[in-house]
Amino acid sequence: MIIGVLALQGAVAEHIRSIELAGGQGVAIKRAEQLAEIDGLIIPGGESTTIGKLMRKYDFIRAIQSFAQAGKPVFGTCAGLIVLADKLEGAEEPHLRLMDMTVARNAFGRQRESFETDLDVRGIDTPLRAVFIRAPLIKEVGADVEVLSSYQGEIVTARQGNLLASSYHPELTDDYRLHSYFIDMARQAAGDKRG
Ligand SMILES: NC(=O)CC[C@H](N)C(=O)O
């Protein structure tokens, strides 16, 4: 499976490394036309306001919406999760509005800006190593969204059909099982198309 990583800003090289460790082929996506060549897209962590601005500037909003609406998988991590959300808490404008959830940015407060933990994630057999950096939280989800993991009672991993979102950075550890999970989603989507 060829998995693209949106390369406007943020942790791009680390995601490409995890995709390759998980047996996929990773490519950096800099132009919307490249979406035609990939089986799945990862939107990395970074700064969601900056990523959102650059997505508008380089015509990625409609292109990624169509990509997802065609059934291709999209995975948002940290800032990428914020970019996928239908609603953001506060006055902020949402970006792609693809995933039926309300997200709070920088939700862990100053004392806990970054930390690592082991998370139980539905679909992954033993706890996943997760790195949180000024992480967002999923405050509310719609009926079609499946919660895959929570941390201290708050939702940090969720899936809605072909859309996957994590509050944390799965690409900053050697535990690439969430990337394997996403590659399986892409394989499934490609198979469904062919079948
Ligand atoms: N590590 C991250 O991606 C941080 C997200 C960042 N705090 C934001 O609000 O966009």
The ligand as an ORCA input file, in Angstrom:
! r2SCAN-3c Opt
* xyz 0 1
  N       1.696     17.931     18.674
  C       0.766     18.571     18.043
  O       0.405     18.279     16.899
  C       0.233     19.743     18.786
  C      -1.050     20.301     18.226
  C      -1.097     21.791     18.529
  N      -1.134     22.015     19.939
  C      -2.313     22.408     17.846
  O      -3.185     22.861     18.506
  O      -2.368     22.445     16.646
*
